[in-house]
Amino acid sequence: MTLITGGQRSGKSKYAEDLALSLSNKPTYIATARIWDDEMKERIKLHQARRGSNWHNIEEEKWLSNLHIQGKVAVIDCLTLWCTNFFLDSATTQDDLPKVNNMIEQITKEFDRFIEQDAIFIFVTNEIGLGGISENALQRHFTDIQGKLNQYVASRADEVILMVSGIPLKIK
């Protein structure tokens, strides 16, 4: 299992795709994004255009453990959007914050069920906590959950790569 992390537009997805292609001529790409606006739709189109027809593409917003990728090389892009889907399904206002206190437990259990398969996993995530602290309580809470998820996945990963300006830095 490899975790590739970094800031927005740091080259994470391209690095993950190149790694997968070095391991398989028919890798699997698991997209966790929801299309919530035209900009997101365009980003998805660009990602799809970059990948060739040799990719097996799967879209799954939340329930990764329902996917059967036994023996495959899979890029899961990305954990941040995956976590966002759980978060948005649970919290839309500050009044909802008590409902999400156990969210990290639910997410890590789903993650553990998914990685029980014998596959090569390449996870992409964002280091969203490197910037300033948001004034919005929901955003701060999400950053905390995402940070905990990243720590959990990194602790389980065999290799962790931090992307900085398109340059991979091996962390673990």
Number of C-alpha atoms within 10 A of each C-alpha: 17 21 27 29 30 22 18 14 13 18 19 28 22 15 18 24 23 11 16 23 18 11 14 15 11 16 21 22 22 20 20 23 21 16 12 8 8 9 10 13 13 12 12 16 11 11 13 14 10 11 15 10 10 12 18 13 16 13 15 17 18 19 15 19 17 11 13 12 17 13 10 18 24 28 25 25 23 23 24 23 20 23 21 22 16 18 22 12 9 15 18 11 10 12 9 12 16 11 11 19 11 10 16 20 13 11 19 15 12 16 19 14 14 19 17 10 16 13 16 20 21 24 24 24 26 23 18 17 15 10 8 7 11 12 8 9 13 18 13 14 18 21 20 15 23 25 18 14 21 21 12 14 21 21 13 15 17 11 15 22 21 23 24 16 13 14 13 18 14 11 13 13
